[in-house]
Amino acid sequence: MSKTNEVQTTRKSLTILEELVKMDGAGLEAIATHFEMPKSTVHGHLKVLEEMGYVTNTKGRYKPTLEFLYWGNYVRNNMEIFQVARTEMKALTAETGESTSLVVEEGGRAIIVYNVEGQGDSKFVTSAGTRTFLHTNASGKAILSQMSREEVEAVIDHHGLPALTEHTVTDPETLFAELEEIRERGYAINQEEALRGMKSIAAPITDIDGNVIAAIAVFGPTVRMDNTRLEGELPMRVLETANVIEVNYNYD
């Protein structure tokens, strides 16, 4: 097999794997129909993935395995920012009573690395590993605020500015104006832009050279995260936590 064919085969296997995640598992025929590929070809990809432990086959239904949990935890546990941030995040949640999250940028998307559950929440709205658009949430906007205009434009060109709710900013110039305000005050606010009924406030974390590496956020339902808190007690607490994490990350 040529190197070109090997690359194409690898890409197709990973594409099939991604689709299995979206479909929450599927049978051979459904996968072959989706990709408009012969069942024998799809079966070959699935067989290799199964042999490597990335896919399980239960009565003809293929699903990703917990192997990904192992690798995800491995990657996260070896991230220095995660090691430094989690203790401060727990303290912030204990102080505010609200959930906190650590978010990084990867491939122009916001990735949730770690969550600490608040006292009033029965479950997280989004779990660790969730990918979303940077412009739709406080953490993502905090990260964007530390990028150059050219870098932000590249993100917009690649991912666009899709609306998740009626409050999502979808106009580039409106977004750039907001990012300037975030840079000036040091924190970003999400006013139900990602999910109705949820608000958040976040601050960026940068390395010693000023490059953004993550953002720390406090989030919760609008009934508790009202404008009085978003404009009063929470900004200073989030900024202080981000500063402690930043100092520990850069100088510990």
C-alpha positions as CSV (number, residue, x, y, z in Angstrom):
1,M,0.0,0.0,0.0
2,S,1.4,3.4,-0.9
3,K,1.8,6.2,1.7
4,T,-1.0,8.1,0.1
5,N,-3.4,5.2,0.4
6,E,-2.3,4.6,4.0
7,V,-3.1,8.2,4.9
8,Q,-6.5,8.0,3.1
9,T,-7.2,4.7,5.0
10,T,-6.3,6.2,8.3
11,R,-8.5,9.3,7.6
12,K,-11.4,7.1,6.6
13,S,-11.1,5.0,9.7
14,L,-11.1,8.0,12.0
15,T,-14.0,9.5,10.1
16,I,-16.0,6.3,10.6
17,L,-15.1,6.4,14.3
18,E,-16.2,10.0,14.6
19,E,-19.5,9.1,13.0
20,L,-20.0,6.3,15.4
21,V,-19.8,8.8,18.3
22,K,-22.4,11.1,16.6
23,M,-24.7,8.1,15.9
24,D,-24.2,6.7,19.4
25,G,-23.3,3.4,17.8
26,A,-24.6,1.8,14.6
27,G,-24.8,-1.3,12.6
28,L,-22.6,-2.1,9.6
29,E,-25.4,-1.4,7.0
30,A,-26.2,2.0,8.5
31,I,-22.6,3.1,8.5
32,A,-22.1,1.8,4.9
33,T,-25.2,3.7,3.8
34,H,-24.1,6.9,5.5
35,F,-20.7,6.9,3.8
36,E,-22.0,5.4,0.6
37,M,-19.3,2.7,0.8
38,P,-19.4,-1.1,0.2
39,K,-20.2,-3.0,3.4
40,S,-17.0,-5.1,3.0
41,T,-14.9,-1.9,3.0
42,V,-16.6,-0.5,6.0
43,H,-16.3,-3.9,7.8
44,G,-12.5,-3.8,7.2
45,H,-12.2,-0.5,8.9
46,L,-14.3,-1.6,11.8
47,K,-12.5,-4.8,12.2
48,V,-9.1,-3.0,12.6
49,L,-10.6,-0.6,15.1
50,E,-12.1,-3.5,17.0
51,E,-8.8,-5.4,17.1
52,M,-7.1,-2.3,18.4
53,G,-9.6,-1.9,21.2
54,Y,-11.2,1.3,20.0
55,V,-14.5,-0.2,18.9
56,T,-16.7,-2.9,20.4
57,N,-19.2,-5.0,18.4
58,T,-22.2,-6.2,20.4
59,K,-24.7,-8.2,18.3
60,G,-23.7,-6.3,15.2
61,R,-23.8,-2.8,16.7
62,Y,-20.5,-1.0,16.8
63,K,-19.7,1.6,19.5
64,P,-16.5,3.4,20.7
65,T,-14.9,1.8,23.8
66,L,-13.7,3.2,27.1
67,E,-10.2,3.2,25.6
68,F,-10.9,6.8,24.8
69,L,-11.5,7.6,28.5
70,Y,-8.0,6.3,29.3
71,W,-6.3,8.4,26.6
72,G,-8.4,11.5,27.5
73,N,-7.5,11.2,31.1
74,Y,-3.9,10.6,30.2
75,V,-3.7,13.8,28.1
76,R,-5.5,15.9,30.7
77,N,-3.6,14.7,33.6
78,N,-0.3,15.6,31.9
79,M,-1.5,19.1,31.1
80,E,0.4,21.5,33.5
81,I,-2.5,24.0,33.4
82,F,-4.9,21.3,34.7
83,Q,-2.5,20.3,37.5
84,V,-2.2,23.9,38.6
85,A,-5.8,25.0,38.1
86,R,-7.9,22.3,39.7
87,T,-7.1,23.2,43.4
88,E,-7.9,26.9,42.8
89,M,-11.1,25.9,40.9
90,K,-12.4,23.9,43.8
91,A,-11.7,26.8,46.1
92,L,-13.6,29.2,43.7
93,T,-16.6,26.8,43.6
94,A,-16.6,26.5,47.4
95,E,-16.5,30.3,47.7
96,T,-19.2,31.1,45.1
97,G,-21.3,28.0,45.3
98,E,-21.3,27.9,41.5
99,S,-19.7,25.5,39.0
100,T,-16.3,26.3,37.6
101,S,-14.7,25.2,34.3
102,L,-11.3,25.2,32.8
103,V,-11.3,25.7,29.0
104,V,-8.6,25.6,26.4
105,E,-8.5,26.4,22.7
106,E,-7.7,23.7,20.2
107,G,-8.2,23.8,16.5
108,G,-10.2,27.1,16.8
109,R,-12.7,25.5,19.2
110,A,-13.3,25.8,22.9
111,I,-12.6,22.5,24.7
112,I,-13.7,21.9,28.3
113,V,-10.8,20.3,30.2
114,Y,-12.2,20.1,33.7
115,N,-15.4,21.0,35.7
116,V,-16.0,21.4,39.4
117,E,-19.7,21.0,40.3
118,G,-21.4,23.8,42.3
119,Q,-23.6,23.1,45.2
120,G,-26.8,23.9,43.5
121,D,-26.3,21.8,40.3
122,S,-27.5,18.2,40.0
123,K,-25.4,17.7,36.8
124,F,-23.2,19.6,34.4
125,V,-24.7,21.2,31.4
126,T,-21.6,20.3,29.5
127,S,-19.0,17.7,30.4
128,A,-15.2,17.5,30.1
129,G,-14.1,17.0,26.5
130,T,-17.1,19.0,25.1
131,R,-16.1,21.1,22.1
132,T,-18.0,24.3,21.2
133,F,-17.5,27.5,19.4
134,L,-15.3,30.1,21.0
135,H,-17.6,33.0,20.4
136,T,-20.6,31.5,22.2
137,N,-19.3,31.4,25.8
138,A,-17.4,33.5,28.3
139,S,-14.4,31.2,28.3
140,G,-14.1,31.2,24.6
141,K,-14.5,35.0,24.3
142,A,-11.9,35.4,27.1
143,I,-9.5,33.3,25.0
144,L,-10.3,35.2,21.8
145,S,-9.7,38.5,23.5
146,Q,-6.0,37.6,23.9
147,M,-5.6,36.7,20.2
148,S,-4.6,39.1,17.4
149,R,-7.3,40.3,15.0
150,E,-5.7,38.1,12.3
151,E,-5.9,35.0,14.6
152,V,-9.6,35.7,15.4
153,E,-10.4,36.3,11.7
154,A,-8.8,32.9,10.9
155,V,-11.1,31.2,13.5
156,I,-14.1,33.0,12.0
157,D,-13.1,32.0,8.5
158,H,-12.8,28.4,9.5
159,H,-15.7,27.9,11.9
160,G,-18.0,30.9,11.2
161,L,-20.1,32.6,13.9
162,P,-23.2,30.3,14.1
163,A,-26.0,31.2,16.5
164,L,-26.7,28.8,19.3
165,T,-29.4,31.0,20.9
166,E,-31.0,34.3,19.9
167,H,-28.4,36.0,22.1
168,T,-25.3,34.7,20.3
169,V,-23.1,37.3,18.7
170,T,-23.0,36.5,15.0
171,D,-21.7,39.7,13.5
172,P,-17.8,39.9,13.3
173,E,-17.5,43.6,14.0
174,T,-19.8,43.3,17.0
175,L,-17.7,40.5,18.3
176,F,-14.4,42.5,17.8
177,A,-15.9,45.4,19.7
178,E,-16.8,43.1,22.6
179,L,-13.4,41.5,22.6
180,E,-11.9,45.0,23.0
181,E,-14.1,45.6,26.0
182,I,-13.0,42.2,27.5
183,R,-9.4,43.1,27.1
184,E,-9.9,46.4,28.9
185,R,-11.8,45.0,31.9
186,G,-10.1,41.6,32.0
187,Y,-13.1,39.3,31.9
188,A,-15.8,38.1,29.6
189,I,-19.5,37.5,30.3
190,N,-21.9,35.0,28.6
191,Q,-25.5,36.2,28.7
192,E,-27.4,33.0,27.6
193,E,-25.4,33.0,24.3
194,A,-24.6,29.2,24.4
195,L,-27.6,27.9,26.2
196,R,-30.9,29.6,27.3
197,G,-31.1,29.9,31.1
198,M,-27.3,29.7,31.7
199,K,-24.8,32.6,32.3
200,S,-21.1,32.6,32.9
201,I,-18.2,34.9,33.6
202,A,-14.6,34.0,32.6
203,A,-11.0,35.4,32.7
204,P,-8.1,34.4,30.5
205,I,-4.9,32.8,31.7
206,T,-1.7,33.6,29.9
207,D,1.9,32.3,29.9
208,I,5.0,34.3,30.8
209,D,5.2,35.6,27.2
210,G,1.6,36.7,27.1
211,N,0.2,33.9,25.1
212,V,-3.2,32.7,26.1
213,I,-3.3,29.1,27.3
214,A,-6.7,28.7,29.0
215,A,-9.6,30.4,30.6
216,I,-11.3,29.9,34.0
217,A,-15.1,30.4,34.3
218,V,-17.9,30.4,36.8
219,F,-21.3,29.4,35.4
220,G,-24.8,28.7,36.6
221,P,-28.5,29.3,35.9
222,T,-29.8,32.8,35.4
223,V,-31.9,32.5,38.6
224,R,-28.6,32.7,40.6
225,M,-26.2,34.2,38.0
226,D,-28.1,37.5,37.8
227,N,-26.6,40.8,36.7
228,T,-26.0,41.9,40.2
229,R,-23.6,39.1,40.8
230,L,-22.1,39.3,37.3
231,E,-21.3,42.9,37.7
232,G,-20.6,42.8,41.5
233,E,-19.0,40.0,43.4
234,L,-18.0,37.5,40.7
235,P,-15.6,39.5,38.5
236,M,-13.1,40.1,41.2
237,R,-13.2,36.5,42.4
238,V,-12.8,35.1,38.9
239,L,-9.9,37.6,38.2
240,E,-8.2,36.7,41.5
241,T,-8.4,33.0,40.8
242,A,-7.1,33.4,37.2
243,N,-4.2,35.5,38.5
244,V,-3.3,32.9,41.1
245,I,-3.4,30.1,38.5
246,E,-1.3,32.3,36.1
247,V,1.3,33.0,38.7
248,N,1.6,29.4,39.8
249,Y,1.7,28.2,36.2
250,N,4.5,30.6,35.2
251,Y,6.6,30.7,38.3
252,D,6.0,27.7,40.5
